[in-house]
Amino acid sequence: MHGLARSVWYEPAPPNPPKRVWRDWALVAVLVPAALLEGLLRPDLRWPALSVAITIALVPTLLWRRTRPLLAVVVPFAVTAVVSVFTVGEQIETWTMAFLLIMVYALFRWGSGRETAIGLAVMVGSVLLSLGLDRIAPADVVAAFVVMSVAIALGAAFRYRARARLRELDQVKLLEREQLARDLHDTVAHHVSAMAIRAQAGLAMSQTPGAADEALRVIEAEASRALAEMRAMVHLLRHDGPAELTPGRPLADLWELADHHNSGPAVDVEVTGDLDGLPASVEAAIYRIAQESVTNARRHARNATRIEVRAEADVTAVRLRVSDDGEHVPRTPSSGFGIVGMAERAGLLGGTCQAGPDPGGGWTVTAELPRAAS
């Protein structure tokens, strides 16, 4: 139990809370006239001017609920608690102050473990103070705790859901890094193996020992050592068996995506530009992004009849565009993992990859990788 409390206390706040947007200001703009209207229409408010003034003064704290969730909760509950001490037996809370439930939700959605614990203590203390001052009945206390519990549960549930998705995204990125490491290993190992074999052949055919023999011995030793160390390093990333000493898929293999025997929309592939001297890692990445894009188009593009794959290489970069003419179907969160993986691979090579719906329908994936991959 102590360990659980300690883990909750030291839990960090979720990263990257959303920035303040126009909807936040719109909510404030709606609540202010709502409080004024309530002050005019509610006859049970003993001091309507004070009630409306407190409500309007607390409405702007909504703007803090993501960036300073603890402050957004403590200020309203503390203010109402202090005012209740000087207005014993009088109704000062307005119905408009139900927006405090949004604060409670935001605290457990965006606050750290320490902030949620402090905020919960403040909320419970405020309710118990109202009970002690006979401002609310015991039955209302139960109702208040039930309503707050619902807001807390919603905040915690969305927090857990976001954390689970973040873990899934991190796993996708890690797997993509592993795949890139495999491609790099396979390509480099292929060339290093060839270098070692050439050095061994040179030694076998050499007739006169000398400086050339010593150089070949150094080449063989260094190549063999590098190959062994690279295999040992990449073995830590591998989980499916020994290394294959073959390079990744070259850019020319994009033509295989135009499989006319496959059911579904037709795939039209066009590759142009200077393909000589491209790094194998760039070629493998372009092929993988194109393959993933075509697979996603066949899977998600409703009523698609055509998929276009266009790859172009110039002196500085390789550009890829994959588009379809199907109807755009809203993607679920889990269906975006392939896009995350493509963007991660492109970013690791110093490039970019973007995907999204076209204004006229369909879905397009664009990628650009520098010719000299980082």
Salt bridges, closest charged atoms under 4 A:
GLU11 OE2 - ARG159 NE 3.31
GLU11 OE2 - ARG163 NH2 2.06
ASP24 OD1 - ARG65 NH2 2.77
ASP24 OD2 - ARG66 NH1 2.98
GLU38 OE2 - ARG42 NH1 2.68
ASP44 OD2 - ARG42 NH2 2.59
GLU90 OE2 - ARG46 NH1 2.92
GLU93 OE1 - ARG135 NH2 2.87
GLU176 OE2 - ARG288 NE 2.87
GLU176 OE2 - ARG345 NE 2.64
GLU178 OE2 - ARG182 NH2 2.57
ASP183 OD2 - ARG345 NH1 2.93
ASP186 OD1 - HIS185 ND1 3.08
ASP186 OD1 - ARG238 NH2 3.06
GLU222 OE2 - ARG225 NH1 2.88
ASP240 OD2 - ARG182 NH1 3.05
ASP253 OD2 - ARG249 NE 2.86
GLU256 OE1 - ARG249 NH2 2.36
ASP268 OD2 - ARG306 NH2 2.82
ASP268 OD2 - ARG310 NH2 2.73
GLU270 OE1 - ARG310 NE 3.18
ASP274 OD2 - ARG371 NH2 3.70
GLU308 OE2 - ARG306 NE 3.23
ASP314 OD2 - ARG319 NH1 2.45
GLU344 OE2 - ARG177 NE 2.92
GLU368 OE2 - ARG319 NH2 3.51
